Amino acid sequence: MISHDLRSPINVAQGRAALLAEQGTSSAPSTSESLRLTAIQHSRSRQR
């Protein structure tokens, strides 16, 4: 089980990654940006 001290910042990072994935940026995301967002989302889903 992950302690509350670690879970809160991870939830914030996950929320920001989700917003970026939904809203995107002013230009199309690069491959590395897409891979990073996917990695963040995958890591978060493994913690549940």
Backbone as JSON Lines, residues from 0, in Angstrom:
{"i":0,"aa":"M","n":[0.84,-1.18,0.0],"ca":[0.0,0.0,0.0],"c":[0.89,1.24,0.0]}
{"i":1,"aa":"I","n":[0.53,2.21,-0.8],"ca":[1.3,3.45,-0.89],"c":[0.8,4.41,0.17]}
{"i":2,"aa":"S","n":[1.75,5.05,0.85],"ca":[1.35,5.99,1.9],"c":[0.73,7.24,1.29]}
{"i":3,"aa":"H","n":[-0.02,7.93,2.11],"ca":[-0.7,9.16,1.69],"c":[0.31,10.21,1.22]}
{"i":4,"aa":"D","n":[1.49,10.25,1.86],"ca":[2.5,11.25,1.51],"c":[2.96,11.11,0.06]}
{"i":5,"aa":"L","n":[2.98,9.92,-0.47],"ca":[3.38,9.7,-1.86],"c":[2.2,9.79,-2.81]}
{"i":6,"aa":"R","n":[1.05,9.4,-2.35],"ca":[-0.12,9.33,-3.23],"c":[-0.58,10.71,-3.71]}
{"i":7,"aa":"S","n":[-0.56,11.71,-2.84],"ca":[-1.04,13.05,-3.23],"c":[-0.25,13.65,-4.39]}
{"i":8,"aa":"P","n":[1.09,13.71,-4.33],"ca":[1.82,14.26,-5.47],"c":[1.66,13.42,-6.74]}
{"i":9,"aa":"I","n":[1.53,12.13,-6.58],"ca":[1.33,11.27,-7.74],"c":[-0.02,11.55,-8.37]}
{"i":10,"aa":"N","n":[-1.04,11.77,-7.55],"ca":[-2.37,12.11,-8.08],"c":[-2.34,13.43,-8.84]}
{"i":11,"aa":"V","n":[-1.58,14.39,-8.34],"ca":[-1.46,15.68,-9.03],"c":[-0.79,15.48,-10.39]}
{"i":12,"aa":"A","n":[0.29,14.72,-10.42],"ca":[0.98,14.45,-11.69],"c":[0.06,13.74,-12.67]}
{"i":13,"aa":"Q","n":[-0.7,12.78,-12.17],"ca":[-1.63,12.05,-13.03],"c":[-2.71,12.98,-13.58]}
{"i":14,"aa":"G","n":[-3.22,13.86,-12.74],"ca":[-4.24,14.8,-13.2],"c":[-3.72,15.74,-14.27]}
{"i":15,"aa":"R","n":[-2.52,16.23,-14.08],"ca":[-1.93,17.12,-15.09],"c":[-1.64,16.38,-16.38]}
{"i":16,"aa":"A","n":[-1.19,15.15,-16.28],"ca":[-0.94,14.35,-17.48],"c":[-2.24,14.1,-18.24]}
{"i":17,"aa":"A","n":[-3.31,13.84,-17.49],"ca":[-4.61,13.61,-18.13],"c":[-5.09,14.87,-18.85]}
{"i":18,"aa":"L","n":[-4.9,16.03,-18.22],"ca":[-5.29,17.29,-18.86],"c":[-4.49,17.53,-20.14]}
{"i":19,"aa":"L","n":[-3.2,17.29,-20.08],"ca":[-2.37,17.46,-21.27],"c":[-2.8,16.52,-22.38]}
{"i":20,"aa":"A","n":[-3.11,15.29,-22.0],"ca":[-3.53,14.31,-23.01],"c":[-4.84,14.73,-23.66]}
{"i":21,"aa":"E","n":[-5.75,15.29,-22.87],"ca":[-7.06,15.71,-23.4],"c":[-6.97,17.01,-24.19]}
{"i":22,"aa":"Q","n":[-6.29,17.99,-23.62],"ca":[-6.26,19.32,-24.23],"c":[-5.17,19.45,-25.27]}
{"i":23,"aa":"G","n":[-4.09,18.73,-25.08],"ca":[-2.97,18.86,-25.99],"c":[-2.25,20.18,-25.79]}
{"i":24,"aa":"T","n":[-1.38,20.48,-26.7],"ca":[-0.63,21.73,-26.67],"c":[-0.98,22.51,-27.93]}
{"i":25,"aa":"S","n":[-0.33,23.62,-28.1],"ca":[-0.61,24.43,-29.29],"c":[-0.19,23.72,-30.57]}
{"i":26,"aa":"S","n":[0.73,22.78,-30.45],"ca":[1.14,21.99,-31.6],"c":[0.94,20.51,-31.27]}
{"i":27,"aa":"A","n":[1.04,19.68,-32.25],"ca":[0.88,18.24,-32.02],"c":[1.99,17.76,-31.1]}
{"i":28,"aa":"P","n":[1.66,16.9,-30.14],"ca":[2.7,16.41,-29.22],"c":[3.72,15.57,-29.96]}
{"i":29,"aa":"S","n":[4.96,15.69,-29.53],"ca":[6.01,14.88,-30.13],"c":[5.85,13.44,-29.65]}
{"i":30,"aa":"T","n":[6.57,12.56,-30.29],"ca":[6.52,11.15,-29.91],"c":[6.99,10.98,-28.48]}
{"i":31,"aa":"S","n":[8.05,11.69,-28.08],"ca":[8.56,11.54,-26.72],"c":[7.55,12.07,-25.69]}
{"i":32,"aa":"E","n":[6.85,13.15,-26.01],"ca":[5.82,13.65,-25.09],"c":[4.69,12.65,-24.95]}
{"i":33,"aa":"S","n":[4.27,12.08,-26.05],"ca":[3.2,11.08,-26.01],"c":[3.63,9.87,-25.19]}
{"i":34,"aa":"L","n":[4.87,9.44,-25.36],"ca":[5.37,8.29,-24.6],"c":[5.43,8.61,-23.11]}
{"i":35,"aa":"R","n":[5.83,9.81,-22.77],"ca":[5.9,10.2,-21.35],"c":[4.52,10.25,-20.72]}
{"i":36,"aa":"L","n":[3.56,10.82,-21.43],"ca":[2.19,10.86,-20.91],"c":[1.64,9.45,-20.72]}
{"i":37,"aa":"T","n":[1.89,8.59,-21.68],"ca":[1.43,7.21,-21.58],"c":[2.08,6.51,-20.4]}
{"i":38,"aa":"A","n":[3.37,6.74,-20.19],"ca":[4.08,6.12,-19.07],"c":[3.53,6.59,-17.73]}
{"i":39,"aa":"I","n":[3.23,7.88,-17.62],"ca":[2.65,8.41,-16.37],"c":[1.3,7.76,-16.11]}
{"i":40,"aa":"Q","n":[0.47,7.71,-17.13],"ca":[-0.87,7.14,-16.97],"c":[-0.79,5.65,-16.64]}
{"i":41,"aa":"H","n":[0.12,4.94,-17.27],"ca":[0.27,3.5,-17.01],"c":[0.77,3.27,-15.58]}
{"i":42,"aa":"S","n":[1.75,4.05,-15.16],"ca":[2.29,3.9,-13.8],"c":[1.22,4.15,-12.76]}
{"i":43,"aa":"R","n":[0.41,5.16,-12.99],"ca":[-0.66,5.47,-12.04],"c":[-1.69,4.35,-11.97]}
{"i":44,"aa":"S","n":[-2.04,3.79,-13.12],"ca":[-3.04,2.73,-13.11],"c":[-2.54,1.48,-12.39]}
{"i":45,"aa":"R","n":[-1.24,1.26,-12.4],"ca":[-0.67,0.1,-11.7],"c":[-0.73,0.26,-10.19]}
{"i":46,"aa":"Q","n":[-0.83,1.48,-9.69],"ca":[-0.83,1.73,-8.25],"c":[-2.19,1.53,-7.61]}
{"i":47,"aa":"R","n":[-3.21,1.39,-8.39],"ca":[-4.56,1.26,-7.82],"c":[-4.82,-0.12,-7.34]}
